[in-house]
Amino acid sequence: DINVTKTRVEVKVDTEARNYFKEIYLSCEVQTKSSKATYTNGILDLVLKKKISEKAKGTKVKVN
């Protein structure tokens, strides 16, 4: 099972042969619905798209 939130990924395997859990915190927010995963030859490949954040709006201040 793979669960993706905006800031974290959880990987959980619970079979007769193996129990595994890993929680990975991400350095930026991601688009959870764009997540894709493949598992080939024992390698899990997870593709996540970064969430594009809006630039902070502010007021330019003139220095005298």
N, C-alpha and C positions, 0 to 999 in steps of 0.2 A: 504494500500500500504506500502511495506517495500522496502527501497532503501539502499543498502550496498555499501560503497566505501572503499578504503583501510584503512581509519582512522576514519570513522564515520558511524553510522546507523541512518536512518530517518524512523520514523513510523508515518503514516498519516491515519486517519480515517475520512471519510466525508460521513455521512449518514444523513437521516432525523432525527434520534434519537440522533445522537452524532457527534460532531466535536472534533477532537483530533490531536495534532501534538507534537512529541517529537524527539529531535535530541540528540544523544548520541555520544560523542567523545571517541574513543577507545585509550587505552594506548599503543597499538602496532599495526602494520599493519596486515591485515588479507587477506586471499585468497577469493576474492569476489565470484568466481564461485563455491566455495564449500559450500556456505551458504544454510542452510535448516531451514524452519520454520514450526511449528505446532501450532494450536490453539484449545485447549480442555478445556471445562468447564470454559471459561473466562480467561484462562491463555495462553499467547503467549510465546512459547519456541523457541528461536533462537539459532542455533548452527553455530559457525564460527570457521574456522581453522586458526591458527596463520601462518603468512607468515614466513618461515624460512629465516633468513637473513644470508648472507655470512659473515664470520668473516672478520674483517678489516685486510687487509694485511699490514704489516709494516716491518721494519728492526730492528733486534735485535742489540742493542748497548752494547758493552763491556765497563764496568766501570773499570778504572785504579786506 
